[in-house]
Amino acid sequence: MSTDADDNGDGEMVKLNVKVPKRLLEEIDELAEELDYTNRSEFVREVLRDTTEPILTPGAQEGVSEGYADVVAGRTMSTDEARERLGIDKD
């Protein structure tokens, strides 16, 4: 893998050369076309952004983590159990 810096006026862009198996490149090209990306670079940039930039706020991420911990610890109930406990009719 190698990189080359290039300032295009929109902020600093860096060229990243990565070797991937031919099969993976074919899948990338198919997905990029299917999702209407202009080219594979645009698609790969979007995938990298999605995996490196948090989508949820820190508070939301904490809430999700707490929810998973509740599931693991058995501190959850079905919707039917919750309705019954709260006295709410299903209809």
C-alpha positions as CSV (number, residue, x, y, z in Angstrom):
1,M,0.0,0.0,0.0
2,S,1.3,3.5,-0.9
3,T,0.0,7.0,-0.7
4,D,0.5,10.2,-2.7
5,A,-0.7,13.6,-1.5
6,D,-2.7,15.9,-3.9
7,D,-4.4,19.2,-3.0
8,N,-7.3,19.7,-5.3
9,G,-8.6,22.9,-3.7
10,D,-11.4,21.1,-1.8
11,G,-9.0,20.1,1.0
12,E,-6.1,17.8,1.0
13,M,-6.8,14.5,-0.9
14,V,-4.4,11.6,-0.6
15,K,-4.1,8.9,-3.2
16,L,-4.1,5.5,-1.7
17,N,-3.0,2.4,-3.6
18,V,-4.3,-0.8,-2.3
19,K,-4.1,-4.3,-3.7
20,V,-7.3,-6.4,-3.4
21,P,-8.2,-9.8,-4.8
22,K,-9.8,-9.7,-8.3
23,R,-13.0,-11.2,-6.9
24,L,-13.3,-8.4,-4.3
25,L,-12.6,-5.7,-7.0
26,E,-15.4,-7.2,-9.1
27,E,-17.8,-7.1,-6.1
28,I,-16.8,-3.4,-5.4
29,D,-17.5,-2.5,-9.0
30,E,-20.8,-4.3,-9.0
31,L,-21.9,-2.6,-5.8
32,A,-20.7,0.8,-6.9
33,E,-22.7,0.5,-10.2
34,E,-25.8,-0.9,-8.4
35,L,-25.8,2.0,-5.9
36,D,-25.2,4.6,-8.7
37,Y,-21.7,5.8,-7.6
38,T,-19.8,7.6,-10.3
39,N,-16.8,5.5,-9.9
40,R,-15.2,2.9,-7.5
41,S,-13.1,5.6,-5.8
42,E,-16.3,7.5,-4.7
43,F,-17.7,4.2,-3.4
44,V,-14.6,3.2,-1.5
45,R,-14.4,6.7,0.1
46,E,-18.0,6.4,1.3
47,V,-17.4,3.0,2.7
48,L,-14.2,4.2,4.5
49,R,-16.2,7.3,5.9
50,D,-18.9,5.0,7.1
51,T,-16.5,2.8,9.0
52,T,-14.3,5.5,10.5
53,E,-16.8,8.3,11.3
54,P,-19.2,7.7,14.1
55,I,-22.8,7.7,12.9
56,L,-24.3,7.9,16.4
57,T,-23.6,10.7,18.9
58,P,-21.5,9.6,21.9
59,G,-24.6,9.5,24.1
60,A,-26.5,7.3,21.6
61,Q,-23.5,5.0,21.4
62,E,-23.5,4.7,25.2
63,G,-27.2,4.0,25.2
64,V,-26.7,1.2,22.6
65,S,-23.9,-0.3,24.6
66,E,-26.1,-0.2,27.8
67,G,-28.8,-1.9,25.8
68,Y,-26.6,-4.7,24.8
69,A,-25.3,-5.1,28.3
70,D,-28.9,-5.4,29.5
71,V,-29.6,-8.1,27.0
72,V,-26.5,-10.1,28.0
73,A,-27.4,-9.7,31.7
74,G,-31.0,-10.8,31.1
75,R,-32.5,-7.4,32.1
76,T,-35.0,-7.4,29.2
77,M,-38.6,-8.6,28.6
78,S,-40.8,-9.2,25.7
79,T,-43.3,-6.6,24.5
80,D,-46.1,-8.8,25.8
81,E,-44.5,-9.0,29.2
82,A,-44.1,-5.2,29.2
83,R,-47.7,-4.6,28.2
84,E,-48.9,-7.0,31.0
85,R,-46.7,-5.3,33.6
86,L,-47.9,-1.8,32.5
87,G,-51.6,-2.9,32.1
88,I,-51.7,-2.0,28.4
89,D,-54.0,-3.9,26.1
90,K,-52.5,-5.2,22.9
91,D,-55.3,-3.6,20.8
